[in-house]
Structures are given as C-alpha cells and as structure tokens.
Amino acid sequence: MHFEVLTLFPDMLRPVFDASIIGRAVQAGLISVSCTDIRSYTKDKHRRVDDTPYGGGYGMVMQCQPVIDCIRDVKSRLEGSVRVVYMSPQGRLFNNEVAKEYAAYDNLILLCGHYEGIDERIIELEVDEELSVGNYVLTGGELPAAIVVDAVSRRLEGVLPAAECSEEESLEGGLLEYPQYTRPREFEGLCVPEVLLNGNHAEIEKWRKAQSYERTLKKRPELLNKDQNGEKQ
Ligand code: 4GY
C-alpha cells in the first residue's frame, strides 16, 4: 500500500516513517510513504501558498492553485484505487473500523492543512472525505496523518511480527487488552499474578478474557455495547 502525505512541512514526518515497525515495513517493501511539498506546486512568483480570508478575519487560508495542482499531479502518478483524505477536526472520527476500511485501498492521499485551513473549494473538487483523529485542534494535519499511516499499516499482512496478531489487540472485539507482565517476578513488592507462572494455558486464557472484560468495565465502560466512538449501537 502507498501513502502520500501532502504537506507544507515534508521534513516533519520523514523520521517518523523511517523508525520502528513502520520503517521496517517500508524497508521490506510492504508499504511506501512519500511526503510531498505542497509549496513546490505554487505558481506564485513569491512562492506563496496562502492568502487572507475573503470576508475578513484572523489568519491565512491555503489557496486552491498549489493544493489542487499537487493533489492532481500526485494522483496522476498512482495506480489502482485512491482515497483522498483531508485531516480536519470537522471530519468523521478515526477508529479501527476506518483503519480497516482504508487498508483496502491501493493508495491513500493524506492532505495536511495549516494556518486557518484550506479554501473550501479544494474539499469540493478533490477531497473524498474529511477525517478527524479526535476532538481537539492541532496546529496542522501532519501528526494526524502520521496516526493514520501507523494505524492502517499495522493492519496490513506482514507489517506486524507474526506473533503480534493485530486481531488480538486492544479494542478488536470491543474490549481492552489484558494486563501484561515480564521479568522479574517481583518488583518493589509487587508480584506477577500466580496464574501466569504455572504454564496452564487454558487457565491463562480464561484469566486474560476475564481481565479484559473487567478492565473494560472499569476503565472504559462506554465501550461495552457501543461502537468505538462511544456511540450507542
Ligand atoms: N483533530 N484531526 C486535526 C487537526 C489541524 C488548521 C486545518 C484533527 O485531524 N486533523 O486538528 N488538524 C487543523 C489546523 C487547519 C487542520
């Protein structure tokens, strides 16, 4: 799968995609990520990409020409299915289900806004969907884009080490993950639960299921009988 991040700060995320599991997936050719500089598409003689808002008001708005040209140029080089997503607090809330949906595309274009946002006509002309990673406002769409690349990538075949089946982790099936322990057996007087030490795998399985349910009830009761946005089913 190919990810295309369109941004005014292409250097901001590159180190993120070079590191850890995502970096390894790129090296292995399972995914590719490219950060494209929207400014390189400006036809303005001063290389401007933004202007003051019509109707007045605070701040600057990213202009149609560089953003539209950027999206269309990037799109013209892609093969297969493409989804164009604008990272914005006004969008649909991102969760595991959306990540699963996106993982079915050949290409994902993630458009990152800055300043007061982008000219509305860009959304009308070239954006398939607005997507929010949470109900808070950031200074730009880059960190949200990194979240989407990460959450979508880890669902793709071969990205996670075989042992870490993504289906078993927190929130798959609507429950939180059971508590984890590693050596030593005792730390500052706190002991690892006895059941994990006796090698009885049926017992361990049963204990973990019970723990998952218990801690969901205690920490995130809204997840029980609700979808991942806390919406009633
Ligand atoms: N929350 N989820 C988010 C965001 C920054 C001004 C428009 C979010 O996705 N994006 O806060 N983005 C704003 C900054 C321009 C995007």
Residues whose N, C-alpha, C, O or C-beta is under 5 A from the ligand:
A	BS01	4GY	M87 S88 P89 G113 H114 Y115 E116 G117 L131 S132 V133 G134 Y136 V137 L138 T139 G140 G141 P144
